[in-house]
Amino acid sequence: MIRLPRPVYIAWRVLESLGQVATRFVNAAMFGGSTHQSTSARAHIEQWPKGRARIDRFFRLFGQADHCAVSWAFEVDDARKTLALNDARENR
């Protein structure tokens, strides 16, 4: 893993967060989905063949294979971490 200088890392994380907000907005505003789910994760879960293929093809340009499945797995993992954190706070 490449270690970035802190200002570059912060800028990268902010851009990544903005991308996540944008895809959640698209899912909610254009497709009537939840703001808690990205368009990619929804395409994976609901098996949108054309949408999923287009999204995956776009992200292959950046070296990520099967982006929709990865996105869904990331969101599930993130939800589990949030639940574990909440459980830990309740058990203090």
LOFITOR-309285 format. One line per field, with one value per residue: residue in one letter; x, y, z of N, C-alpha, C in turn. Coordinates in Angstrom, 3 decimals. Atoms other than C-alpha are relative to their C-alpha. Example, Ala and Ser with C-alpha at 12.3 -4.5 7.8 and 13.67 -1.06 7.14 Angstrom:
BEGIN
r: (A; S) $
n_x: (0.890; -0.820) $
n_y: (-1.190; -1.190) $
n_z: (0.000; -0.060) $
ca_x: (12.300; 13.670) $
ca_y: (-4.500; -1.060) $
ca_z: (7.800; 7.140) $
c_x: (0.900; -0.770) $
c_y: (1.200; 1.090) $
c_z: (0.000; 0.730) $
This chain:
BEGIN
r: (M; I; R; L; P; R; P; V; Y; I; A; W; R; V; L; E; S; L; G; Q; V; A; T; R; F; V; N; A; A; M; F; G; G; S; T; H; Q; S; T; S; A; R; A; H; I; E; Q; W; P; K; G; R; A; R; I; D; R; F; F; R; L; F; G; Q; A; D; H; C; A; V; S; W; A; F; E; V; D; D; A; R; K; T; L; A; L; N; D; A; R; E; N; R) $
n_x: (0.838; -0.759; 0.261; 0.080; -0.148; 1.283; 0.922; 0.476; 0.928; 1.235; 0.678; 0.518; 1.162; 1.098; 0.512; 0.671; 1.271; 0.884; 0.472; 1.003; 1.210; 0.586; 0.653; 1.181; 0.985; 0.541; 0.856; 1.236; 0.732; 0.336; 0.510; 0.941; -0.588; -0.365; -1.218; -0.980; -0.527; -0.526; 0.593; -0.725; 0.448; 1.382; -0.062; -0.440; 1.046; 1.210; -0.376; 0.269; -1.064; -0.593; -0.603; -1.163; -1.052; -0.542; -0.761; -1.208; -0.877; -0.608; -0.996; -1.127; -0.982; -0.814; -0.606; 0.828; 0.867; 1.264; 0.204; 1.295; -0.103; -0.921; 0.726; 0.971; -0.740; -0.495; 1.112; 0.359; -1.060; 0.128; 1.164; -0.388; -0.880; 0.849; 0.751; -0.937; -0.344; 1.160; 0.070; -1.072; 0.368; 1.098; -0.489; -0.982) $
n_y: (-1.187; -1.242; -0.950; -1.345; -1.099; -0.251; -0.873; 0.712; 1.012; -0.688; -0.408; 1.225; 0.464; -0.939; 0.294; 1.293; -0.233; -0.726; 0.985; 0.830; -0.828; -0.162; 1.231; 0.194; -0.969; 0.543; 1.129; -0.482; -0.969; 0.464; 1.365; 0.193; 0.881; -0.528; -0.806; 0.810; 1.007; -0.547; 0.515; 1.225; 1.079; 0.322; 0.733; 1.357; 0.707; 0.155; 0.652; -0.808; 0.476; -1.058; -1.008; 0.595; 0.165; -1.339; -0.483; 0.822; -0.344; -1.300; 0.121; 0.781; -0.976; -0.390; 1.206; 0.705; 1.012; 0.289; -1.128; 0.039; 0.965; -0.578; -1.088; 0.603; 0.596; -1.116; -0.564; 0.982; -0.057; -1.285; 0.113; 0.871; -0.779; -0.963; 0.746; 0.424; -1.201; -0.325; 1.013; -0.261; -1.188; 0.358; 0.908; -0.673) $
n_z: (0.000; 0.109; -1.078; 0.557; -0.966; -0.658; 0.746; 1.187; -0.518; -0.396; 1.243; 0.611; -0.773; 0.241; 1.343; -0.087; -0.709; 0.911; 0.968; -0.666; -0.139; 1.335; 0.441; -0.853; 0.490; 1.246; -0.353; -0.621; 0.812; 1.341; 0.019; -1.101; -1.010; -1.319; -0.080; -0.724; 0.915; 1.247; 1.233; 0.345; -0.885; 0.368; 1.267; -0.340; -0.735; 0.807; 1.253; 1.189; 0.883; 0.831; -0.878; -0.653; 1.007; 0.320; -1.164; -0.098; 1.128; -0.303; -1.070; 0.496; 0.485; -1.151; -0.539; -0.967; 0.601; -0.690; -0.910; -0.687; -1.097; -0.982; -0.638; -0.905; -1.118; -0.811; -0.760; -1.035; -0.999; -0.691; -0.887; -1.119; -0.879; -0.710; -1.007; -1.049; -0.760; -0.841; -1.060; -0.960; -0.786; -0.888; -1.031; -0.868) $
ca_x: (0.000; 1.266; 1.596; 0.457; 1.446; -1.278; -2.666; -2.923; -4.588; -7.123; -7.906; -8.316; -10.708; -12.779; -13.082; -13.980; -16.683; -18.092; -18.293; -20.201; -22.624; -23.140; -23.947; -26.325; -28.041; -28.441; -29.854; -32.404; -33.327; -33.275; -34.106; -36.276; -33.876; -32.428; -29.881; -28.119; -27.225; -25.049; -26.277; -23.596; -24.631; -28.273; -27.409; -25.660; -28.503; -31.339; -29.449; -29.776; -27.902; -27.447; -26.774; -24.407; -22.494; -22.102; -20.968; -18.516; -17.147; -16.551; -14.698; -12.573; -10.907; -9.584; -8.497; -11.442; -13.036; -16.663; -17.194; -20.862; -20.148; -17.225; -19.418; -22.128; -19.598; -18.085; -21.497; -22.310; -18.931; -19.423; -22.879; -21.437; -18.725; -21.341; -23.460; -20.411; -19.456; -22.973; -22.998; -19.658; -20.984; -24.127; -22.110; -19.921) $
ca_y: (0.000; 3.451; 5.883; 9.345; 12.627; 13.652; 16.618; 14.415; 11.650; 14.102; 15.491; 11.932; 10.986; 14.153; 13.412; 9.810; 10.972; 13.405; 10.574; 8.454; 11.312; 11.801; 8.140; 7.989; 11.132; 9.546; 6.377; 8.344; 11.142; 9.341; 5.742; 6.239; 4.298; 4.916; 7.578; 4.854; 2.860; 3.644; 3.166; 0.515; -1.530; -1.313; -2.444; -5.463; -6.395; -5.859; -7.477; -4.605; -6.302; -3.268; -0.790; -3.125; -3.878; -0.167; 0.701; -2.212; -1.317; 2.298; 1.290; -1.250; 1.829; 2.535; -1.049; -2.212; -5.456; -6.161; -2.728; -3.291; -6.397; -4.656; -1.632; -3.807; -5.703; -2.393; -1.092; -4.308; -4.195; -0.515; -1.254; -4.081; -1.776; 0.833; -1.754; -3.079; 0.447; 1.114; -2.170; -1.304; 2.098; 0.558; -1.976; 0.603) $
ca_z: (0.000; -0.887; 2.001; 0.926; 2.557; 5.008; 2.963; -0.139; 1.892; 3.322; -0.151; -1.471; 1.350; 0.808; -2.926; -2.153; 0.280; -2.277; -4.795; -2.281; -1.606; -5.338; -6.011; -3.041; -4.335; -7.780; -6.224; -4.188; -6.599; -9.927; -8.993; -5.896; -3.683; -0.256; 0.587; 2.605; -0.506; -3.497; -7.038; -7.580; -4.543; -5.589; -9.115; -7.579; -5.220; -7.676; -10.553; -13.023; -15.879; -18.153; -15.361; -13.571; -16.770; -17.546; -14.019; -13.900; -17.350; -16.246; -13.074; -14.976; -16.493; -12.982; -12.357; -10.275; -11.390; -10.432; -8.860; -8.013; -5.920; -4.215; -3.483; -1.954; 0.189; 1.363; 2.415; 4.301; 6.065; 6.920; 8.383; 10.504; 11.853; 12.740; 14.561; 16.455; 17.480; 18.736; 20.676; 22.276; 23.373; 24.873; 26.873; 28.613) $
c_x: (0.879; -0.402; 0.066; 0.310; -1.377; -0.925; -0.581; -1.023; -1.339; -0.787; -0.622; -1.253; -1.206; -0.613; -0.752; -1.371; -0.996; -0.557; -1.076; -1.307; -0.700; -0.739; -1.226; -1.120; -0.659; -0.953; -1.338; -0.825; -0.459; -0.671; -0.944; 0.500; 0.293; 1.258; 1.102; 0.675; 0.485; -0.721; 0.656; -0.466; -1.422; -0.041; 0.423; -1.136; -1.205; 0.268; -0.464; 1.082; 0.665; 0.714; 1.270; 1.159; 0.650; 0.867; 1.315; 0.993; 0.717; 1.116; 1.161; 1.081; 0.954; 0.572; -0.824; -0.942; -1.225; -0.317; -1.297; 0.020; 0.912; -0.700; -1.013; 0.691; 0.542; -1.121; -0.451; 1.029; -0.092; -1.180; 0.327; 0.899; -0.804; -0.786; 0.900; 0.386; -1.135; -0.159; 1.054; -0.342; -1.110; 0.463; 1.050; -0.483) $
c_y: (1.245; 0.923; 1.413; 1.032; 0.374; 0.939; -0.678; -1.056; 0.630; 0.416; -1.219; -0.475; 0.912; -0.260; -1.330; 0.141; 0.742; -0.929; -0.893; 0.765; 0.121; -1.263; -0.315; 0.964; -0.522; -1.151; 0.481; 0.864; -0.559; -1.374; -0.314; -0.920; 0.726; 0.861; -0.748; -1.034; 0.669; -0.631; -1.327; -1.180; -0.417; -0.784; -1.447; -0.800; -0.296; -0.600; 0.789; -0.350; 1.115; 1.037; -0.514; -0.145; 1.339; 0.528; -0.767; 0.331; 1.327; -0.149; -0.909; 0.917; 0.420; -1.222; -0.751; -0.955; -0.198; 1.053; -0.108; -0.966; 0.524; 1.105; -0.534; -0.582; 1.082; 0.562; -0.941; 0.038; 1.279; -0.027; -0.870; 0.735; 1.002; -0.686; -0.440; 1.188; 0.398; -0.987; 0.256; 1.200; -0.323; -0.861; 0.617; 0.032) $
c_z: (0.000; 1.146; -0.583; 1.076; 0.545; -0.774; -1.243; 0.417; 0.366; -1.241; -0.682; 0.715; -0.201; -1.375; -0.020; 0.670; -0.883; -1.074; 0.591; 0.173; -1.348; -0.440; 0.854; -0.416; -1.280; 0.301; 0.555; -0.957; -1.346; -0.030; 1.154; 1.090; 1.297; -0.091; 0.745; -0.898; -1.278; -1.196; -0.386; 0.847; -0.352; -1.310; 0.242; 0.636; -0.885; -1.373; -1.229; -1.022; -0.818; 0.855; 0.657; -0.985; -0.338; 1.141; 0.110; -1.110; 0.261; 1.032; -0.370; -0.555; 1.105; 0.718; 1.026; -0.726; 0.878; 1.071; 0.791; 1.178; 1.102; 0.781; 1.013; 1.227; 0.933; 0.867; 1.113; 1.121; 0.830; 0.982; 1.213; 0.989; 0.818; 1.105; 1.151; 0.876; 0.929; 1.137; 1.068; 0.878; 0.994; 1.166; 0.904; 1.413) $
